[in-house]
Amino acid sequence: MAQIDWYVEGVEYGSCNCDYGCPCQFESLPTHGDCKGFEVVRIDKGHFASTDLAGLHAALVYAWPGPVFKGGGTMQAIIDERANPDQRRALATILHGGETKSEATHWWVYHAMASTVHEPIFRAIECSIDIAARTASVKIPGIVESTGRPIISPATGQPHRVRIDIPNGIEFEQAEIGSASTKITGTIAFELNDTYGQFNILRHSGSGVVH
């Protein structure tokens, strides 16, 4: 059976428990040995077959006892409560790595490396992301509260700008890096203070990152 055609383009903000550089982006081991974090995407353009996805938000919360590639993780998708039944099914499929070539997107990898995948939940997602300013504010009632800001230099007290470029990456081509503080409650729970924050354009299809 042919793979369903889909595409998601939008603005993404995420945070994990690693230091600002996030060693995982450099094929190194996580700062503290384990990996936990979340991401949210504002979909500006997208479809799943004939189902339009533009204007919706979606998020993921995840945790692994070690590096992602060693598996044993837990994840849960959070989908915009405004989505209709077809949109909900489409986003759940995409976020779970469905209708996607093997290892083509970070969503595929996360799902493959998770031994526990909780059922998606549907909530209001308040999300404001400014990539250039490295700022973000996310509120998902009862589940996620997160703020992103620029890294402040301890030497000068001024905002510091740094980016990560991954030409052949499975999540983004280029991301602005900042500082994030996040509180996650619910099925997966943790709290992060001034850890790795990521602000980027996301363009995914079932074949991977669209360049």
Backbone as CSV, one residue per row, in Angstrom:
resi,resn,N_x,N_y,N_z,CA_x,CA_y,CA_z,C_x,C_y,C_z
1,MET,0.844,-1.195,0.000,0.000,0.000,0.000,0.879,1.245,0.000
2,ALA,0.524,2.223,-0.826,1.319,3.448,-0.928,1.228,4.263,0.354
3,GLN,2.333,4.932,0.668,2.372,5.787,1.852,1.496,7.017,1.627
4,ILE,0.728,7.387,2.633,-0.115,8.578,2.534,0.765,9.824,2.453
5,ASP,0.406,10.710,1.533,1.147,11.959,1.377,0.774,12.929,2.495
6,TRP,1.795,13.448,3.190,1.539,14.466,4.214,2.690,15.463,4.282
7,TYR,2.389,16.620,4.841,3.393,17.681,4.976,3.002,18.573,6.141
8,VAL,3.987,18.941,6.946,3.777,19.872,8.063,4.871,20.930,8.018
9,GLU,4.471,22.181,8.010,5.420,23.295,8.056,4.972,24.281,9.117
10,GLY,5.904,24.700,9.947,5.542,25.657,10.981,6.728,26.066,11.827
11,VAL,6.420,26.593,12.992,7.430,27.084,13.923,7.444,26.166,15.135
12,GLU,8.643,25.749,15.522,8.790,24.795,16.625,9.623,25.398,17.753
13,TYR,9.226,25.058,18.958,9.989,25.415,20.159,10.056,24.170,21.027
14,GLY,11.228,23.915,21.566,11.374,22.753,22.422,12.417,22.965,23.493
15,SER,12.404,22.075,24.464,13.348,22.165,25.571,13.641,20.766,26.070
16,CYS,14.864,20.548,26.510,15.205,19.281,27.151,16.093,19.573,28.359
17,ASN,16.480,18.514,29.080,17.227,18.698,30.317,18.731,18.853,30.104
18,CYS,19.178,18.884,28.852,20.613,19.047,28.593,21.071,20.493,28.771
19,ASP,22.395,20.666,28.843,22.973,22.006,28.822,22.634,22.686,27.497
20,TYR,22.924,23.980,27.407,22.522,24.765,26.248,22.922,24.155,24.904
21,GLY,24.058,23.496,24.822,24.486,22.956,23.531,23.768,21.683,23.122
22,CYS,23.154,20.969,24.051,22.513,19.672,23.835,23.436,18.717,23.081
23,PRO,24.222,17.926,23.804,25.165,17.003,23.168,24.519,16.071,22.146
24,CYS,23.232,15.755,22.311,22.558,14.862,21.363,22.630,15.405,19.936
25,GLN,22.617,16.730,19.793,22.692,17.327,18.462,24.058,17.082,17.812
26,PHE,25.038,16.690,18.621,26.392,16.457,18.130,26.780,14.981,18.214
27,GLU,25.742,14.120,18.294,25.960,12.674,18.374,26.808,12.298,19.593
28,SER,26.582,13.018,20.693,27.253,12.727,21.952,26.192,12.348,22.983
29,LEU,26.625,11.957,24.166,25.689,11.495,25.186,25.041,12.660,25.927
30,PRO,23.822,12.483,26.420,23.117,13.554,27.123,23.901,14.076,28.325
31,THR,23.709,15.335,28.631,24.439,15.994,29.713,24.368,15.229,31.027
32,HIS,23.184,14.770,31.387,22.981,14.112,32.682,22.740,12.604,32.547
33,GLY,22.976,12.075,31.365,22.816,10.646,31.145,21.445,10.244,30.642
34,ASP,20.399,10.950,31.096,19.043,10.652,30.645,18.559,11.766,29.723
35,CYS,17.366,11.600,29.194,16.803,12.607,28.290,15.334,12.790,28.603
36,LYS,14.959,14.022,28.871,13.538,14.329,29.037,13.287,15.735,28.525
37,GLY,12.142,15.924,27.921,11.853,17.226,27.358,10.497,17.267,26.686
38,PHE,10.280,18.346,25.953,9.020,18.503,25.243,9.255,19.383,24.021
39,GLU,8.285,19.382,23.126,8.312,20.278,21.974,6.894,20.653,21.612
40,VAL,6.749,21.801,20.969,5.446,22.237,20.477,5.664,22.838,19.092
41,VAL,4.713,22.618,18.200,4.808,23.181,16.853,3.499,23.885,16.508
42,ARG,3.648,25.071,15.947,2.511,25.811,15.393,2.501,25.529,13.894
43,ILE,1.472,24.867,13.435,1.425,24.447,12.043,0.853,25.576,11.184
44,ASP,1.699,26.153,10.358,1.272,27.241,9.483,0.743,26.718,8.151
45,LYS,1.261,25.569,7.744,0.856,24.964,6.486,0.968,23.456,6.635
46,GLY,-0.025,22.717,6.170,0.106,21.271,6.290,-1.126,20.526,5.843
47,HIS,-0.915,19.255,5.522,-2.015,18.392,5.126,-1.651,16.940,5.412
48,PHE,-2.659,16.103,5.503,-2.499,14.658,5.603,-3.514,14.096,4.625
49,ALA,-3.023,13.647,3.457,-3.911,13.343,2.342,-4.730,14.609,2.056
50,SER,-6.052,14.522,2.123,-6.870,15.706,1.833,-7.261,16.492,3.080
51,THR,-6.765,16.072,4.243,-7.109,16.748,5.498,-6.179,17.926,5.749
52,ASP,-6.739,19.116,5.846,-5.955,20.332,6.078,-5.558,20.416,7.551
53,LEU,-4.285,20.752,7.811,-3.783,20.836,9.185,-3.361,22.257,9.576
54,ALA,-3.471,23.197,8.657,-3.016,24.564,8.912,-3.793,25.199,10.059
55,GLY,-3.060,25.927,10.902,-3.666,26.663,11.999,-3.747,25.915,13.312
56,LEU,-3.333,24.645,13.309,-3.397,23.841,14.528,-2.052,23.831,15.261
57,HIS,-2.092,23.417,16.514,-0.893,23.208,17.312,-0.814,21.740,17.738
58,ALA,0.414,21.294,17.979,0.609,19.941,18.501,1.871,19.945,19.355
59,ALA,1.917,19.042,20.311,3.065,18.976,21.216,3.385,17.521,21.547
60,LEU,4.609,17.317,22.014,5.060,16.013,22.502,5.759,16.202,23.834
61,VAL,5.509,15.276,24.748,6.266,15.208,25.999,6.922,13.838,26.016
62,TYR,8.207,13.779,26.428,8.925,12.499,26.342,9.990,12.391,27.425
63,ALA,10.388,11.160,27.693,11.449,10.901,28.673,12.078,9.549,28.375
64,TRP,13.411,9.491,28.477,14.166,8.253,28.335,15.101,8.098,29.532
65,PRO,15.321,6.865,29.984,16.220,6.649,31.126,17.689,6.843,30.780
66,GLY,18.000,6.847,29.494,19.364,7.058,29.006,19.291,7.810,27.701
67,PRO,20.281,7.663,26.831,20.213,8.288,25.510,19.013,7.754,24.729
68,VAL,18.476,8.584,23.852,17.306,8.193,23.072,17.557,6.895,22.309
69,PHE,18.752,6.765,21.718,19.016,5.614,20.850,19.041,4.281,21.599
70,LYS,19.109,4.320,22.924,19.079,3.076,23.695,17.653,2.630,24.036
71,GLY,16.680,3.466,23.712,15.291,3.078,23.866,14.794,3.080,25.304
72,GLY,13.651,2.449,25.496,13.041,2.380,26.824,12.319,3.640,27.233
73,GLY,11.982,4.486,26.262,11.381,5.773,26.588,9.877,5.736,26.763
74,THR,9.375,6.894,27.185,7.942,7.119,27.356,7.591,8.409,26.635
75,MET,6.476,8.427,25.929,6.087,9.645,25.216,4.571,9.787,25.183
76,GLN,4.141,11.017,24.992,2.719,11.292,24.845,2.522,12.497,23.942
77,ALA,1.629,12.366,22.988,1.284,13.468,22.102,0.137,14.268,22.695
78,ILE,0.209,15.582,22.511,-0.865,16.483,22.927,-1.319,17.217,21.676
79,ILE,-2.579,17.087,21.351,-3.106,17.622,20.102,-4.146,18.699,20.383
80,ASP,-4.089,19.731,19.582,-4.993,20.872,19.681,-6.450,20.403,19.778
81,GLU,-7.136,20.847,20.822,-8.519,20.429,21.006,-9.442,20.976,19.917
82,ARG,-8.977,21.961,19.157,-9.781,22.507,18.062,-9.827,21.571,16.858
83,ALA,-8.916,20.601,16.813,-8.851,19.685,15.677,-10.111,18.826,15.599
84,ASN,-10.609,18.627,14.382,-11.759,17.745,14.199,-11.281,16.291,14.201
85,PRO,-12.169,15.315,14.188,-11.737,13.916,14.279,-10.712,13.504,13.225
86,ASP,-10.876,13.941,11.975,-9.907,13.589,10.937,-8.550,14.223,11.214
87,GLN,-8.552,15.464,11.668,-7.294,16.141,11.989,-6.612,15.497,13.184
88,ARG,-7.383,15.080,14.165,-6.818,14.407,15.340,-6.135,13.107,14.951
89,ARG,-6.805,12.319,14.112,-6.211,11.057,13.663,-4.954,11.313,12.842
90,ALA,-4.991,12.336,11.997,-3.841,12.651,11.156,-2.639,13.068,11.990
91,LEU,-2.843,13.959,12.935,-1.729,14.439,13.754,-1.180,13.338,14.654
92,ALA,-2.048,12.507,15.193,-1.576,11.391,16.011,-0.704,10.462,15.169
93,THR,-1.127,10.183,13.948,-0.339,9.324,13.057,1.022,9.929,12.790
94,ILE,1.066,11.210,12.459,2.325,11.883,12.138,3.256,11.909,13.350
95,LEU,2.724,12.306,14.501,3.559,12.420,15.705,4.049,11.063,16.199
96,HIS,3.360,10.001,15.802,3.781,8.647,16.172,4.631,7.996,15.085
97,GLY,5.068,8.807,14.119,5.969,8.283,13.104,5.298,7.462,12.024
98,GLY,3.973,7.507,11.960,3.255,6.748,10.955,3.340,7.379,9.581
99,GLU,3.138,6.576,8.548,3.194,7.037,7.159,4.492,7.804,6.897
100,THR,5.580,7.316,7.482,6.891,7.962,7.398,7.954,6.913,7.109
101,LYS,8.883,7.244,6.234,9.975,6.331,5.942,10.822,6.087,7.190
102,SER,11.362,4.907,7.304,12.158,4.522,8.467,13.262,5.528,8.768
103,GLU,13.267,6.023,10.024,14.292,6.930,10.541,14.315,8.301,9.861
104,ALA,13.249,8.653,9.134,13.272,9.889,8.350,13.041,11.152,9.163
105,THR,12.284,11.050,10.268,12.010,12.225,11.097,12.302,11.911,12.556
106,HIS,12.482,12.960,13.340,12.702,12.732,14.768,11.466,12.125,15.405
107,TRP,10.271,12.416,14.866,9.054,11.811,15.405,9.082,10.299,15.224
108,TRP,9.539,9.833,14.074,9.649,8.389,13.833,10.605,7.772,14.853
109,VAL,11.747,8.426,15.050,12.756,7.904,15.971,12.219,7.875,17.395
110,TYR,11.596,8.952,17.833,11.067,9.001,19.197,10.086,7.850,19.440
111,HIS,9.188,7.636,18.507,8.196,6.581,18.674,8.855,5.208,18.682
112,ALA,9.816,5.016,17.781,10.502,3.726,17.704,11.303,3.430,18.970
113,MET,11.789,4.467,19.625,12.624,4.307,20.814,11.828,4.398,22.117
114,ALA,10.508,4.447,22.008,9.658,4.516,23.200,8.982,3.165,23.429
115,SER,9.177,2.607,24.600,8.517,1.347,24.946,7.125,1.588,25.512
116,THR,6.862,2.822,25.950,5.532,3.198,26.443,5.054,4.415,25.674
117,VAL,3.981,4.250,24.929,3.393,5.360,24.169,1.973,5.567,24.685
118,HIS,1.790,6.623,25.461,0.474,6.911,26.015,-0.462,7.421,24.915
119,GLU,-1.737,7.194,25.098,-2.724,7.679,24.140,-2.655,9.205,24.050
120,PRO,-2.841,9.755,22.859,-2.834,11.216,22.730,-3.937,11.849,23.583
121,ILE,-3.678,13.055,24.016,-4.699,13.820,24.723,-4.960,15.098,23.951
122,PHE,-6.123,15.687,24.173,-6.560,16.828,23.384,-6.847,17.996,24.321
123,ARG,-6.096,19.064,24.132,-6.169,20.206,25.031,-6.024,21.518,24.239
124,ALA,-6.419,22.603,24.882,-6.119,23.927,24.339,-4.622,24.156,24.468
125,ILE,-3.998,24.648,23.410,-2.557,24.901,23.410,-2.330,26.373,23.105
126,GLU,-1.882,27.117,24.115,-1.522,28.526,23.922,-0.034,28.578,23.632
127,CYS,0.324,29.195,22.523,1.709,29.110,22.078,2.121,30.388,21.365
128,SER,3.213,30.990,21.829,3.796,32.165,21.179,5.294,31.919,21.020
129,ILE,5.776,31.958,19.790,7.192,31.667,19.507,7.746,32.733,18.580
130,ASP,8.878,33.320,18.954,9.592,34.276,18.115,11.012,33.746,17.935
131,ILE,11.280,33.163,16.783,12.580,32.531,16.554,13.714,33.547,16.613
132,ALA,13.566,34.664,15.939,14.638,35.657,15.886,14.969,36.218,17.264
133,ALA,13.945,36.407,18.094,14.149,36.951,19.437,14.526,35.881,20.450
134,ARG,14.397,34.613,20.055,14.626,33.475,20.959,13.738,33.579,22.194
135,THR,12.459,33.825,21.949,11.507,33.877,23.049,10.314,32.968,22.739
136,ALA,9.729,32.437,23.788,8.554,31.592,23.625,7.765,31.538,24.922
137,SER,6.477,31.302,24.786,5.604,31.084,25.935,4.601,30.020,25.533
138,VAL,4.516,28.964,26.332,3.605,27.863,26.030,2.810,27.515,27.283
139,LYS,1.492,27.392,27.121,0.633,26.949,28.206,-0.346,25.913,27.678
140,ILE,-0.294,24.737,28.284,-1.270,23.688,28.014,-1.834,23.333,29.388
141,PRO,-3.026,23.809,29.711,-3.560,23.685,31.079,-3.432,22.279,31.665
142,GLY,-2.838,22.240,32.846,-2.687,20.987,33.562,-1.576,20.085,33.081
143,ILE,-0.818,20.529,32.049,0.221,19.668,31.497,1.555,20.387,31.306
144,VAL,1.545,21.506,30.592,2.803,22.168,30.224,2.744,23.662,30.514
145,GLU,3.805,24.168,31.126,4.072,25.606,31.192,5.544,25.782,30.869
146,SER,5.848,26.592,29.868,7.240,26.767,29.471,7.474,28.173,28.952
147,THR,8.638,28.712,29.265,9.057,30.001,28.725,10.470,29.867,28.172
148,GLY,10.701,30.523,27.050,12.031,30.550,26.442,12.539,31.966,26.347
149,ARG,13.828,32.115,26.493,14.458,33.444,26.438,15.864,33.299,25.882
150,PRO,16.497,34.415,25.512,17.894,34.322,25.062,18.814,33.885,26.201
151,ILE,19.902,33.255,25.851,20.962,32.972,26.813,21.612,34.298,27.192
152,ILE,21.846,34.516,28.468,22.488,35.748,28.931,23.942,35.440,29.298
153,SER,24.858,36.157,28.691,26.281,35.942,28.955,26.611,36.275,30.407
154,PRO,27.257,35.363,31.141,27.654,35.669,32.513,28.789,36.684,32.572
155,ALA,29.482,36.858,31.455,30.603,37.803,31.411,30.146,39.234,31.163
156,THR,29.165,39.392,30.232,28.759,40.748,29.845,27.353,41.107,30.312
157,GLY,26.558,40.107,30.670,25.177,40.360,31.034,24.277,40.648,29.847
158,GLN,24.814,40.458,28.633,24.062,40.738,27.428,23.547,39.441,26.793
159,PRO,22.478,39.525,25.997,21.981,38.339,25.302,23.048,37.768,24.371
160,HIS,23.144,36.466,24.352,24.118,35.768,23.514,23.369,35.006,22.435
161,ARG,23.812,35.142,21.189,23.141,34.442,20.098,24.037,33.332,19.557
162,VAL,23.468,32.125,19.439,24.205,30.991,18.897,23.200,30.095,18.173
163,ARG,23.641,29.462,17.081,22.762,28.598,16.304,23.411,27.232,16.107
164,ILE,22.571,26.248,15.814,23.040,24.922,15.440,22.565,24.647,14.018
165,ASP,23.492,24.283,13.139,23.182,23.907,11.765,23.383,22.403,11.604
166,ILE,22.361,21.722,11.091,22.484,20.289,10.818,21.970,20.050,9.396
167,PRO,22.853,20.114,8.397,22.407,20.005,7.003,21.622,18.739,6.699
168,ASN,21.962,17.630,7.354,21.280,16.362,7.090,20.482,15.888,8.302
169,GLY,20.017,16.829,9.105,19.298,16.481,10.317,17.924,15.896,10.044
170,ILE,17.331,15.293,11.080,15.999,14.708,10.943,14.932,15.531,11.668
171,GLU,15.324,16.701,12.168,14.345,17.587,12.801,14.366,18.974,12.180
172,PHE,15.543,19.576,12.043,15.647,20.927,11.503,16.950,21.083,10.732
173,GLU,17.017,22.130,9.905,18.270,22.485,9.240,19.078,23.441,10.113
174,GLN,18.378,24.393,10.717,19.053,25.390,11.556,18.127,25.789,12.701
175,ALA,18.694,25.909,13.899,17.903,26.306,15.061,18.633,27.372,15.855
176,GLU,17.887,28.355,16.307,18.402,29.318,17.276,18.334,28.646,18.644
177,ILE,19.360,28.901,19.461,19.435,28.251,20.766,19.284,29.291,21.872
178,GLY,18.471,28.949,22.857,18.255,29.843,23.980,18.164,29.069,25.281
179,SER,17.572,29.709,26.258,17.393,29.116,27.577,15.908,28.900,27.816
180,ALA,15.562,27.750,28.371,14.153,27.436,28.590,13.920,26.942,30.013
181,SER,12.773,27.288,30.540,12.331,26.774,31.834,10.943,26.182,31.639
182,THR,10.791,24.932,32.071,9.598,24.167,31.723,9.116,23.337,32.908
183,LYS,7.808,23.332,33.114,7.209,22.460,34.125,6.178,21.577,33.440
184,ILE,6.381,20.261,33.545,5.485,19.284,32.953,4.806,18.507,34.073
185,THR,3.480,18.435,34.032,2.731,17.650,35.015,1.854,16.662,34.258
186,GLY,1.271,15.744,34.975,0.427,14.764,34.318,1.098,13.412,34.256
187,THR,0.848,12.668,33.201,1.352,11.303,33.053,2.875,11.263,33.090
188,ILE,3.509,12.179,32.373,4.963,12.333,32.398,5.237,13.655,33.096
189,ALA,6.030,13.642,34.150,6.228,14.852,34.950,7.702,15.129,35.200
190,PHE,8.086,16.391,35.038,9.441,16.838,35.377,9.471,18.361,35.333
191,GLU,10.546,18.923,35.839,10.719,20.382,35.835,12.139,20.713,35.420
192,LEU,12.280,21.660,34.499,13.582,22.081,33.986,13.736,23.581,34.191
193,ASN,14.924,23.998,34.620,15.187,25.415,34.847,16.435,25.855,34.106
194,ASP,16.258,26.778,33.173,17.369,27.334,32.390,18.205,26.233,31.748
195,THR,17.541,25.400,30.969,18.225,24.356,30.225,18.094,24.643,28.726
196,TYR,18.492,23.692,27.917,18.499,23.836,26.460,17.141,24.250,25.917
197,GLY,17.132,25.333,25.143,15.931,25.778,24.452,16.213,25.873,22.958
198,GLN,15.272,25.463,22.147,15.458,25.381,20.700,14.306,26.070,19.985
199,PHE,14.629,26.926,19.010,13.635,27.699,18.277,13.934,27.524,16.790
200,ASN,13.009,26.979,16.030,13.342,26.677,14.631,12.114,26.567,13.740
201,ILE,12.358,26.675,12.437,11.363,26.335,11.434,11.365,24.825,11.275
202,LEU,10.195,24.233,11.199,10.063,22.796,10.987,9.342,22.555,9.667
203,ARG,9.952,21.716,8.827,9.322,21.311,7.564,9.507,19.804,7.437
204,HIS,8.437,19.054,7.662,8.501,17.595,7.639,7.515,17.021,6.614
205,SER,7.935,15.912,6.036,7.027,15.108,5.218,7.304,13.652,5.564
206,GLY,6.593,12.764,4.925,6.825,11.346,5.181,8.171,10.860,4.701
207,SER,8.874,11.696,3.940,10.223,11.349,3.472,11.314,11.998,4.312
208,GLY,10.930,12.846,5.277,11.903,13.486,6.150,11.839,14.991,6.083
209,VAL,12.936,15.641,6.489,13.012,17.099,6.468,12.963,17.585,5.021
210,VAL,12.127,18.550,4.761,12.016,19.132,3.414,12.955,20.322,3.339
211,HIS,13.919,20.248,2.436,14.944,21.289,2.315,14.550,22.347,1.292
